[in-house]
Amino acid sequence: MIYVYFTGRIKDKRQIIEASELMLAELCVNCDHDVDIDICLLRHLDQQMAGYCWGDSEMIHIEIARNSEGTQFMRDDILLHLTHELVHAKQLIEKQFVPRATPDIPYMELPWEQEAFGLEAAMCKKYFKIG
C-alpha cells in the first residue's frame, strides 16, 4: 500500500492526497510492499527548482516549490510539478531511478526525465482534472 502525507497549505489538500494515491496505484501496479511518501509544499527550493524527489523504494520525500526565480506558481502549475515528482516516486519504488550526476547526458535526455515529462500532462489531467 502506498501512503501519501502532505505538509503545506493548498486548497483541497485531502483530494490532492487521494488523487496522488490513486495515481501511484495506477503507476505502481506491481508494488508489493508499503511505501510512505512525504510531500512538502515550500516557498522555494534550493537551486530554484520547481520540485525535487529523493528516497528509496520504501520512503520517498517530495518537495514542491510555490515559486522559482521570482515567478509564483499557480495551483495548476504546482499540481503539474507534483505529478512530475510522483512519476519519479514511481521510479524509486520500482528501483528504476537512481539520482546521480550524469554530466555526459543532457538533462532532458535522461530516461527518468523523459518518462516523467512524457506522463505528467496526461496524469495530471486525469487525476487532478486540470490541463
ZICORLIN-V713622 format. One record per run of one state. SS is the DSSP state (2 for helix, 1 for strand, 0 for the rest). FROM is the first residue (numbers start at 1). TO is the last residue. If there is no record, write none. Layout:
# ZICORLIN-V713622
SS,FROM,TO
SS,FROM,TO
This chain:
# ZICORLIN-V713622
0,1,1
1,2,7
0,8,12
2,13,27
0,28,34
1,35,42
0,43,45
2,46,48
0,49,50
1,51,55
0,56,58
1,59,65
0,66,66
1,67,68
0,69,70
1,71,72
0,73,74
2,75,93
0,94,106
2,107,109
0,110,110
2,111,128
0,129,131
